[in-house]
Amino acid sequence: MNRKLKRWIMGMALMLTTLNSTAGIAEQVNGSEPEVHNLSLTHHDFEDWTFTLSANDTLAITNKSDVAHSIYITHPDGTVVNLDVHLPGETFTWTIPAAGNYLLQCWIHPIIRAEMTVSP
């Protein structure tokens, strides 16, 4: 098995473990239902947002450009999750597993990046 595949499998296992171990904790701490937050992606950037992200919330990102983007997310522990390629007009979602600082970036257009701080 090649190194990239091993790293990907390990990252996915870590992410699933994190999701399983933190889901109940976040609900107990903040006591509110997870929310869905909408975010747009253009040719060169993510739109500015005013919402506050919490663990277990879902981020719905809509590709409003006329080119494809491939977003990946770097977790606070360094785990990288690839959200795949998204064509113009598509909306894709990501459920935030835990509190911390996350980096969203496009594989195709590395200048497109956003840092997100997620509260517990």
N, C-alpha and C positions, 0 to 999 in steps of 0.2 A: 504494500500500500504506500503511495507516495506521501511526502510530508504535508503537502497542501491539504490532501483529503483527510489525513489524520488530524491536522489542526482544525479543520472544519468540523469533523465529527466530535472532537473534544469540545469545541466551542458550542456546538448545538447541545451536547449533553450538559454542559455547564449552564447554558441558558435555560434548559428545561428544569434542571435542578433548582435554579434560582426562582423560576416561575412557580414551581410547586412549593418551595419553602417560604416565599414571601407573600403569596396571595392572601392568606388568612391574616397575616400580621398587618398588612396595610389596611385591610378592612376594619380590623379591630381598633387601630390607632386613630384613623380619621373618621370612622363611623359613617361616611357618606358613600353614596353609590359612585362607581367609576363614571367618568364623563368621556364623551367623544369630542375632540377638538379638531377643527378643520384648518388646514394649512395649504397654501398654494405654492407651487413650484413654477418658476418662470424660466426663461432662457438662461439667466445668469445668477439666480438667487432664490432663496426661500423668501416669501413675503414676511414682513415684520408681524409679530403676533403680540397680543396683549394678555392672553390667557395664562393661567398658572397650571403647570402640569403636576400631577400627583401619580404615585405608583398605582398601577392597575388602570389608569386612564388609557384611552385609545387615541392615537394620532391618525387622522385621515388626511393623507396628502394627495392633492389633485395636481396632475401635471398639466398646467395651463399653457405650456409652450407648444411649438409645432415641431419639436424634436424629442427623441427618446431620452430618458434619463435612467440611470441605474443607481439607486440609492443604497448605501450601506451605512450601518450604525455601529460606532465604536462605543462599547459599554464602559462604565467606570473601571472595571477590572481588566480592560484591554480586549475582551472578547469582541469579535467583529461579526455582525450579522448582515448578510446581503439580502436586500429586499427584492432583487431581481430587476429586470428591465421593464420600464413602464412607458408605454406609448402616449402620444399626445391625447389629452382628454381623459386618461385613465385615473382612477382614484385607488390608492392602495392604503392599507392600514397596518399599524404596528401598535401592539399593546405594550405599554411600558412596564417592565418587570419589577423595578425597584427604584428607590430614590438614588440620586447621584447626578453626576455630570456626563452627558452623552454628546457625541459628535455625529452629526448627520452629514454625509458627503456623497457626491456623485462620482462613480468610477469613471464615467465618460468625460465629465467636465469637473475636474478637481477644484476649480475655483468656486464651485457651488458647495457651500458648507454652512452649517449652523450649529452652534453650541446650545444645548438645552440643559437647564438645571431642573431636576425633578425633585419635588419635596416629598417627604414621607407620607 
